[in-house]
Amino acid sequence: MPKALAASLLEGAHSWAERGLPVFPIAISWNEKKSGTNKRPLTPSGHHDGTTDPESFERLIKGMSSIRDGEVFGLGAVPGAA
């Protein structure tokens, strides 16, 4: 993962975590058939891996590079957690 992208994800994660929202890394792609986005967690347990701890989130994204063609990295927030 490029350093600038990792820094951007960490900045967003820190911002949400400061508000009490656990976050986890996701992959986002466009789905023409439904005219909307697909989102897929990039952690083994999806939103259950969400964290408000910056060091834990940094470990989650460290070394991530396996996204599919047409996907971009993003952040997911655990709904109703705050």
N, C-alpha and C positions, 0 to 999 in steps of 0.2 A: 504494500500500500504506500503510495507517495506520502512523504512527510507532511506536505501542506494539507492533504486530505485528512490524514490522521489528526493533525492539529485542529482542523475545523470540526471534526467529529468530537474530539475531546472538549473543545470550547462549548459546543452545543450541549454535550452531556453534562458538563459542569453546571451550566446555566439551569438546566432542567432539574438536576439533582439538588441544587441549592434551594429549589422550590419544593423539594420533597417528592419529586416524581422519579421513580426508578426507571432507568433507561437500559436498552440493549441494542446491539447493532442489527440492522436489517438490510436486505437487498430490495431495491424497488425497480420495477419495470412497467412498461406500458402494455396494456392488453387492448388491442384493436377491437376484438369481438364485444367486449363489454364497455368499451370507451372509458376505461378507468385504469387504475393502477393495480398491480399485483405487488404484494409485500410478503417477503419471506424472511423469517428470523435466521440469523447467522450464528446462532448458538445452539447447543444440543437440546436445551429445554425451553427455547423460545422466551416468552415473557417471564417465565419463572426464573430466568437468569438475570432479570432486571436488577439494577443496583443503583444506589445513590452515592456509593463510595467511588471517588475518582480513580483511586488506584485499582480497584476491582474492574472498573470499566476499561481502564487502560490495558489490563491483562486480557480482557475479552477481545479487544480489537488487535492486540499485538500479533503481527504475522498474518493477519487475514488478507488473503489475496484471491481466494477462490470464489469469484462471482461469475455468473453466466453471461454470455453475450447479451447485450442490451440492458443489463442491470447496472444500477449505481448504488453506492453505499448510502445508508441513511441511519436515522435513529428511530427507535420505537419507544414509546412510553407505556408503562403499565397502566391500563385504564382503572380509574377509581382509586388509585393508590394514595393520592394526596389528600 
